[in-house]
């Protein structure tokens, strides 16, 4: 680092930063190497004017970000912001670099404490206009702080109500959090032009459906389907799912699904439509049609394996389990879904059920442990038809003791009854003592495991 360049930094920082910007024509004479940065760091203790010191911190911040040291960059940005009153040259460039550094560090560490001053700095140095609410929201969302992300996206929409991207992200996030009324409110408060966007109409329809307002959902699905230049397969699938849930005549849903898979659209949207149709056919017991569709779409499933959402992966895996076909593919998809969403109860259940059917008893313990963590008594009772399949699988394979041993940490009456009923079906069944407080439930469970026509006792 020569003295001439140091003089430029001190006296003409905006021009210097402009030259350093990667998007501009490179200037080898102003490219900072690690040795230059070390030289500048050694100058921090000098008795410089405040503006000169701020300039030095900003150059160090920018340069550390450029050489892949985002945490150091954030440190120097904080130093500059703290020292400066209103001096912030090349604000658009530096704000962009600062937010990129925050993104990188939070992604690496999950530490959101670094964000605490982000909004304050943005307001102080007036780079609030650079979509900073949206940028900070994305960082909080990445760090799993959904509430703060939602609040910041909401603030951004107050500043820019016509931002379709933010409306989409916010509604999608609220839908995922089951905050359906809040998502509908975002849609209702959007300008009329934004409300005409087909994928926002689709999201709003999903929220209305979740709250039982089926007429509103139907209206929005049809509006999304009628929107010009928009693919129709996803609204058709949504409409088919709505009719399957609310209409006893499933032929109506069947016709809509069939139209959806014959529509034009992106390859991913078309695959999603086929997945929805496969699930519908399997759930309706139309095994032959489901297997034919599976054979038709299997190559496309494998090709898009890494692109599929955890929800779609699990949907396919569970239906293959129910159809008892291509269990190798089902296990692959189920593992991927659990890797991406380890705290989703449905996904954990699918994986345990598949591993039990495939006799992977040696590998199953950690997955059963997670499954149990996510399965409280109310969930077990409400989803008993699915849970009982795992226990019946263990009985058919004479693995009652193996599975029962994995349930010992569960001490609720519900799980104690299941464990006792399992043991009673084993070769030691005659000597199993069932505690009096759970005897009726355990005895009925035992009969259910042995005699399939015995009435279900869960849900109670």
BAMARSE-907154 format. One record per residue (C-alpha): x, y, z. Coordinates in steps of 0.02 Angstrom, whole numbers. Layout:
<pts>
+--------+--------+--------+
:      u :      v :      w :
+--------+--------+--------+
:      X :      Y :      Z :
...
+--------+--------+--------+
</pts>
This chain:
<pts>
+--------+--------+--------+
:      u :      v :      w :
+--------+--------+--------+
:      0 :      0 :      0 :
:     85 :    160 :    -56 :
:     63 :    331 :     21 :
:    -21 :    399 :   -135 :
:   -159 :    271 :   -122 :
:   -177 :    305 :     64 :
:   -197 :    490 :     22 :
:   -336 :    445 :   -101 :
:   -427 :    346 :     33 :
:   -416 :    492 :    153 :
:   -467 :    629 :     34 :
:   -576 :    550 :   -100 :
:   -657 :    395 :    -26 :
:   -811 :    395 :   -141 :
:   -703 :    388 :   -297 :
:   -593 :    254 :   -220 :
:   -741 :    145 :   -174 :
:   -814 :    171 :   -346 :
:   -654 :    103 :   -422 :
:   -656 :    -46 :   -304 :
:   -833 :    -97 :   -353 :
:   -818 :   -264 :   -441 :
:   -954 :   -219 :   -565 :
:   -842 :    -84 :   -639 :
:   -688 :   -103 :   -748 :
:   -549 :   -172 :   -638 :
:   -412 :    -54 :   -586 :
:   -260 :   -160 :   -537 :
:   -178 :    -10 :   -455 :
:   -322 :      2 :   -330 :
:   -351 :   -182 :   -296 :
:   -323 :   -218 :   -112 :
:   -230 :   -376 :    -64 :
:   -216 :   -452 :    110 :
:    -50 :   -364 :    136 :
:   -133 :   -196 :     96 :
:   -273 :   -234 :    219 :
:   -147 :   -279 :    354 :
:    -59 :   -113 :    322 :
:   -222 :    -18 :    341 :
:   -266 :   -112 :    499 :
:   -101 :    -57 :    575 :
:   -151 :    125 :    547 :
:   -306 :    116 :    657 :
:   -219 :    190 :    808 :
:   -162 :    348 :    718 :
:   -232 :    515 :    772 :
:   -339 :    543 :    619 :
:   -485 :    658 :    594 :
:   -653 :    573 :    628 :
:   -701 :    569 :    444 :
:   -533 :    496 :    397 :
:   -552 :    361 :    529 :
:   -727 :    320 :    465 :
:   -656 :    310 :    288 :
:   -524 :    187 :    347 :
:   -654 :     76 :    432 :
:   -765 :     77 :    278 :
:   -621 :     27 :    163 :
:   -573 :   -112 :    284 :
:   -754 :   -170 :    291 :
:   -773 :   -173 :    103 :
:   -604 :   -255 :     74 :
:   -630 :   -392 :    203 :
:   -794 :   -436 :    121 :
:   -708 :   -447 :    -48 :
:   -576 :   -569 :     16 :
:   -705 :   -682 :     99 :
:   -697 :   -619 :    278 :
:   -877 :   -564 :    310 :
:   -867 :   -569 :    500 :
:   -719 :   -449 :    498 :
:   -814 :   -342 :    373 :
:   -962 :   -328 :    491 :
:   -845 :   -280 :    633 :
:   -773 :   -135 :    533 :
:   -944 :    -80 :    471 :
:  -1002 :    -72 :    653 :
:   -848 :     31 :    697 :
:   -882 :    152 :    555 :
:  -1068 :    167 :    592 :
:  -1036 :    198 :    776 :
:   -906 :    333 :    745 :
:   -992 :    422 :    601 :
:  -1125 :    555 :    622 :
:  -1193 :    560 :    445 :
:  -1043 :    521 :    335 :
:  -1084 :    372 :    225 :
:  -1010 :    390 :     48 :
:  -1062 :    272 :    -91 :
:  -1211 :    222 :     17 :
:  -1293 :    105 :   -109 :
:  -1133 :      6 :   -134 :
:  -1085 :     -5 :     50 :
:  -1261 :    -46 :    109 :
:  -1268 :   -188 :    -18 :
:  -1100 :   -256 :     41 :
:  -1151 :   -240 :    225 :
:  -1313 :   -337 :    198 :
:  -1222 :   -470 :     97 :
:  -1098 :   -493 :    239 :
:  -1241 :   -511 :    364 :
:  -1324 :   -640 :    251 :
:  -1164 :   -742 :    240 :
:  -1122 :   -741 :    425 :
:  -1299 :   -782 :    483 :
:  -1307 :   -924 :    356 :
:  -1144 :   -994 :    424 :
:  -1175 :   -972 :    609 :
:  -1362 :   -946 :    637 :
:  -1313 :   -799 :    750 :
:  -1446 :   -664 :    731 :
:  -1371 :   -551 :    865 :
:  -1272 :   -466 :    728 :
:  -1435 :   -403 :    654 :
:  -1488 :   -307 :    808 :
:  -1418 :   -141 :    745 :
:  -1452 :   -170 :    559 :
:  -1616 :    -75 :    549 :
:  -1549 :     66 :    659 :
:  -1400 :     91 :    544 :
:  -1514 :     83 :    392 :
:  -1623 :    223 :    459 :
:  -1477 :    328 :    521 :
:  -1382 :    324 :    357 :
:  -1537 :    329 :    248 :
:  -1513 :    168 :    152 :
:  -1687 :    121 :    210 :
:  -1744 :    151 :     31 :
:  -1638 :      6 :    -31 :
:  -1769 :   -125 :     17 :
:  -1676 :   -150 :    181 :
:  -1832 :   -215 :    270 :
:  -1849 :   -351 :    140 :
:  -1663 :   -392 :    145 :
:  -1659 :   -403 :    335 :
:  -1819 :   -506 :    334 :
:  -1738 :   -632 :    219 :
:  -1591 :   -648 :    340 :
:  -1705 :   -673 :    491 :
:  -1806 :   -801 :    394 :
:  -1647 :   -892 :    350 :
:  -1605 :   -896 :    536 :
:  -1779 :   -970 :    575 :
:  -1839 :   -812 :    662 :
:  -2004 :   -810 :    570 :
:  -2093 :   -682 :    679 :
:  -1962 :   -548 :    650 :
:  -1954 :   -590 :    465 :
:  -2143 :   -572 :    450 :
:  -2139 :   -404 :    541 :
:  -2002 :   -337 :    425 :
:  -2087 :   -398 :    266 :
:  -2246 :   -313 :    328 :
:  -2149 :   -151 :    353 :
:  -2079 :   -164 :    178 :
:  -2254 :   -183 :    106 :
:  -2306 :    -25 :    199 :
:  -2167 :     67 :    107 :
:  -2197 :    -22 :    -59 :
:  -2372 :    -97 :    -65 :
:  -2354 :   -141 :   -250 :
:  -2207 :   -259 :   -219 :
:  -2274 :   -425 :   -284 :
:  -2118 :   -521 :   -229 :
:  -2135 :   -469 :    -47 :
:  -2322 :   -505 :    -48 :
:  -2286 :   -678 :   -115 :
:  -2149 :   -716 :     12 :
:  -2250 :   -649 :    158 :
:  -2409 :   -743 :    112 :
:  -2311 :   -904 :     82 :
:  -2225 :   -888 :    251 :
:  -2388 :   -854 :    343 :
:  -2469 :  -1002 :    255 :
:  -2325 :  -1113 :    311 :
:  -2348 :  -1050 :    489 :
:  -2536 :  -1090 :    480 :
:  -2575 :   -906 :    506 :
:  -2708 :   -910 :    373 :
:  -2808 :   -757 :    425 :
:  -2650 :   -651 :    426 :
:  -2606 :   -711 :    250 :
:  -2781 :   -670 :    189 :
:  -2764 :   -496 :    267 :
:  -2604 :   -467 :    168 :
:  -2698 :   -511 :      9 :
:  -2849 :   -404 :     51 :
:  -2742 :   -251 :     88 :
:  -2643 :   -266 :    -72 :
:  -2682 :   -145 :   -216 :
:  -2807 :   -208 :   -345 :
:  -2671 :   -239 :   -474 :
:  -2575 :   -351 :   -352 :
:  -2733 :   -447 :   -310 :
:  -2749 :   -495 :   -493 :
:  -2583 :   -592 :   -491 :
:  -2627 :   -775 :   -515 :
:  -2504 :   -852 :   -392 :
:  -2562 :   -733 :   -255 :
:  -2742 :   -781 :   -292 :
:  -2689 :   -963 :   -276 :
:  -2606 :   -932 :   -106 :
:  -2756 :   -836 :    -42 :
:  -2868 :   -978 :   -101 :
:  -2764 :  -1103 :     -1 :
:  -2785 :   -995 :    154 :
:  -2973 :   -980 :    132 :
:  -2984 :  -1169 :    108 :
:  -2885 :  -1198 :    268 :
:  -3009 :  -1092 :    366 :
:  -3160 :  -1181 :    291 :
:  -3214 :  -1038 :    178 :
:  -3232 :  -1152 :     28 :
:  -3336 :  -1034 :    -80 :
:  -3201 :   -899 :    -70 :
:  -3066 :  -1027 :   -106 :
:  -3160 :  -1090 :   -259 :
:  -3184 :   -913 :   -323 :
:  -2998 :   -874 :   -309 :
:  -2943 :  -1038 :   -387 :
:  -3055 :  -1004 :   -536 :
:  -2990 :   -826 :   -548 :
:  -2810 :   -890 :   -548 :
:  -2857 :  -1015 :   -683 :
:  -2934 :   -879 :   -790 :
:  -2787 :   -758 :   -775 :
:  -2706 :   -725 :   -945 :
:  -2532 :   -790 :   -982 :
:  -2532 :   -895 :   -822 :
:  -2514 :  -1084 :   -814 :
:  -2677 :  -1168 :   -769 :
:  -2618 :  -1336 :   -703 :
:  -2587 :  -1279 :   -522 :
:  -2756 :  -1191 :   -502 :
:  -2838 :  -1345 :   -579 :
:  -2751 :  -1456 :   -451 :
:  -2805 :  -1341 :   -310 :
:  -2984 :  -1345 :   -373 :
:  -2979 :  -1535 :   -388 :
:  -2913 :  -1551 :   -209 :
:  -3051 :  -1435 :   -148 :
:  -3186 :  -1538 :   -234 :
:  -3110 :  -1701 :   -170 :
:  -3122 :  -1634 :      7 :
:  -3293 :  -1553 :     -2 :
:  -3391 :  -1655 :   -130 :
:  -3447 :  -1835 :   -109 :
:  -3445 :  -1856 :   -297 :
:  -3259 :  -1884 :   -323 :
:  -3281 :  -1898 :   -511 :
:  -3281 :  -1707 :   -516 :
:  -3109 :  -1700 :   -433 :
:  -3051 :  -1842 :   -545 :
:  -3096 :  -1743 :   -701 :
:  -3005 :  -1587 :   -640 :
:  -2848 :  -1686 :   -597 :
:  -2851 :  -1766 :   -768 :
:  -2866 :  -1596 :   -852 :
:  -2723 :  -1529 :   -744 :
:  -2598 :  -1662 :   -797 :
:  -2645 :  -1633 :   -980 :
:  -2618 :  -1445 :   -968 :
:  -2464 :  -1352 :  -1026 :
:  -2345 :  -1279 :   -900 :
:  -2169 :  -1287 :   -833 :
:  -2099 :  -1461 :   -811 :
:  -2096 :  -1436 :   -622 :
:  -2277 :  -1378 :   -613 :
:  -2331 :  -1524 :   -721 :
:  -2239 :  -1645 :   -608 :
:  -2324 :  -1570 :   -456 :
:  -2492 :  -1594 :   -541 :
:  -2450 :  -1777 :   -574 :
:  -2397 :  -1800 :   -392 :
:  -2564 :  -1729 :   -334 :
:  -2657 :  -1844 :   -453 :
:  -2555 :  -1995 :   -395 :
:  -2600 :  -1956 :   -214 :
:  -2783 :  -1939 :   -258 :
:  -2788 :  -2105 :   -351 :
:  -2696 :  -2196 :   -210 :
:  -2809 :  -2121 :    -77 :
:  -2964 :  -2172 :   -176 :
:  -2903 :  -2352 :   -189 :
:  -2883 :  -2341 :   -378 :
:  -2725 :  -2445 :   -371 :
:  -2715 :  -2491 :   -554 :
:  -2730 :  -2311 :   -614 :
:  -2606 :  -2253 :   -481 :
:  -2476 :  -2382 :   -533 :
:  -2499 :  -2337 :   -717 :
:  -2473 :  -2152 :   -678 :
:  -2321 :  -2194 :   -571 :
:  -2242 :  -2291 :   -713 :
:  -2274 :  -2144 :   -830 :
:  -2197 :  -2015 :   -713 :
:  -2058 :  -2113 :   -627 :
:  -1919 :  -2051 :   -741 :
:  -1974 :  -1871 :   -713 :
:  -1980 :  -1901 :   -525 :
:  -1801 :  -1964 :   -522 :
:  -1739 :  -1824 :   -633 :
:  -1816 :  -1689 :   -520 :
:  -1777 :  -1778 :   -356 :
:  -1668 :  -1638 :   -287 :
:  -1792 :  -1501 :   -338 :
:  -1946 :  -1573 :   -255 :
:  -2011 :  -1493 :    -95 :
:  -2012 :  -1597 :     65 :
:  -2202 :  -1600 :     54 :
:  -2203 :  -1674 :   -121 :
:  -2065 :  -1797 :    -77 :
:  -2163 :  -1859 :     73 :
:  -2325 :  -1869 :    -25 :
:  -2245 :  -1983 :   -153 :
:  -2155 :  -2087 :    -21 :
:  -2312 :  -2117 :     82 :
:  -2418 :  -2166 :    -68 :
:  -2285 :  -2288 :   -127 :
:  -2288 :  -2361 :     48 :
:  -2476 :  -2381 :     41 :
:  -2466 :  -2456 :   -134 :
:  -2322 :  -2567 :    -73 :
:  -2223 :  -2535 :   -230 :
:  -2054 :  -2459 :   -271 :
:  -2010 :  -2451 :    -87 :
:  -1829 :  -2416 :   -131 :
:  -1884 :  -2255 :   -217 :
:  -2002 :  -2216 :    -73 :
:  -1861 :  -2233 :     54 :
:  -1747 :  -2120 :    -49 :
:  -1882 :  -1986 :    -60 :
:  -1927 :  -2003 :    124 :
:  -1747 :  -1984 :    182 :
:  -1730 :  -1828 :     77 :
:  -1890 :  -1754 :    150 :
:  -1832 :  -1785 :    329 :
:  -1660 :  -1711 :    292 :
:  -1742 :  -1551 :    230 :
:  -1877 :  -1541 :    365 :
:  -1819 :  -1642 :    516 :
:  -1958 :  -1580 :    631 :
:  -2106 :  -1624 :    520 :
:  -2203 :  -1763 :    608 :
:  -2281 :  -1834 :    449 :
:  -2112 :  -1851 :    366 :
:  -2036 :  -1937 :    518 :
:  -2183 :  -2058 :    522 :
:  -2166 :  -2103 :    338 :
:  -1981 :  -2142 :    359 :
:  -2009 :  -2253 :    512 :
:  -2151 :  -2346 :    424 :
:  -2043 :  -2377 :    270 :
:  -1892 :  -2434 :    370 :
:  -2002 :  -2554 :    469 :
:  -2076 :  -2628 :    311 :
:  -1902 :  -2645 :    234 :
:  -1841 :  -2733 :    393 :
:  -1708 :  -2604 :    432 :
:  -1722 :  -2635 :    619 :
:  -1538 :  -2609 :    657 :
:  -1538 :  -2436 :    579 :
:  -1709 :  -2379 :    640 :
:  -1678 :  -2326 :    823 :
:  -1627 :  -2143 :    795 :
:  -1773 :  -2117 :    676 :
:  -1895 :  -2194 :    800 :
:  -1824 :  -2077 :    933 :
:  -1863 :  -1924 :    826 :
:  -2034 :  -1996 :    779 :
:  -2078 :  -2017 :    963 :
:  -2023 :  -1839 :   1004 :
:  -2147 :  -1775 :    876 :
:  -2290 :  -1892 :    923 :
:  -2388 :  -1840 :   1075 :
:  -2544 :  -1936 :   1129 :
:  -2667 :  -1824 :   1036 :
:  -2573 :  -1845 :    873 :
:  -2563 :  -2034 :    894 :
:  -2749 :  -2046 :    926 :
:  -2800 :  -1932 :    782 :
:  -2685 :  -2021 :    659 :
:  -2707 :  -2196 :    729 :
:  -2747 :  -2275 :    560 :
:  -2572 :  -2227 :    503 :
:  -2482 :  -2264 :    667 :
:  -2558 :  -2437 :    685 :
:  -2477 :  -2487 :    519 :
:  -2304 :  -2476 :    600 :
:  -2354 :  -2587 :    746 :
:  -2440 :  -2713 :    634 :
:  -2282 :  -2720 :    528 :
:  -2179 :  -2760 :    682 :
:  -2301 :  -2898 :    732 :
:  -2298 :  -2978 :    559 :
:  -2108 :  -2982 :    566 :
:  -2100 :  -3042 :    748 :
:  -2010 :  -2882 :    796 :
:  -2127 :  -2832 :    938 :
:  -1991 :  -2841 :   1069 :
:  -1870 :  -2742 :    959 :
:  -1994 :  -2602 :    930 :
:  -2064 :  -2609 :   1107 :
:  -1890 :  -2583 :   1179 :
:  -1878 :  -2421 :   1081 :
:  -2037 :  -2356 :   1161 :
:  -1982 :  -2371 :   1342 :
:  -1947 :  -2185 :   1360 :
:  -2129 :  -2145 :   1322 :
:  -2221 :  -2148 :   1488 :
:  -2393 :  -2082 :   1442 :
:  -2541 :  -2200 :   1461 :
:  -2564 :  -2203 :   1273 :
:  -2388 :  -2263 :   1236 :
:  -2384 :  -2382 :   1385 :
:  -2541 :  -2466 :   1319 :
:  -2464 :  -2481 :   1146 :
:  -2306 :  -2558 :   1217 :
:  -2401 :  -2683 :   1324 :
:  -2513 :  -2732 :   1178 :
:  -2359 :  -2759 :   1070 :
:  -2275 :  -2870 :   1199 :
:  -2436 :  -2968 :   1223 :
:  -2432 :  -3017 :   1037 :
:  -2254 :  -3085 :   1056 :
:  -2203 :  -3261 :   1106 :
:  -2198 :  -3200 :   1286 :
:  -2376 :  -3135 :   1274 :
:  -2452 :  -3253 :   1401 :
:  -2343 :  -3189 :   1542 :
:  -2358 :  -3003 :   1502 :
:  -2437 :  -2909 :   1647 :
:  -2540 :  -2759 :   1597 :
:  -2558 :  -2627 :   1734 :
:  -2737 :  -2603 :   1791 :
:  -2744 :  -2419 :   1745 :
:  -2714 :  -2454 :   1560 :
:  -2784 :  -2630 :   1550 :
:  -2943 :  -2592 :   1450 :
:  -2852 :  -2490 :   1318 :
:  -2706 :  -2611 :   1303 :
:  -2823 :  -2760 :   1290 :
:  -2924 :  -2679 :   1151 :
:  -2764 :  -2632 :   1060 :
:  -2704 :  -2811 :   1074 :
:  -2865 :  -2875 :    996 :
:  -2852 :  -2746 :    859 :
:  -2676 :  -2800 :    815 :
:  -2730 :  -2982 :    804 :
:  -2906 :  -2967 :    732 :
:  -2910 :  -2832 :    599 :
:  -3100 :  -2818 :    600 :
:  -3102 :  -2762 :    782 :
:  -3168 :  -2582 :    794 :
:  -3034 :  -2447 :    809 :
:  -3012 :  -2381 :    984 :
:  -2913 :  -2228 :    930 :
:  -2970 :  -2095 :    918 :
:  -3063 :  -2118 :   1080 :
+--------+--------+--------+
</pts>
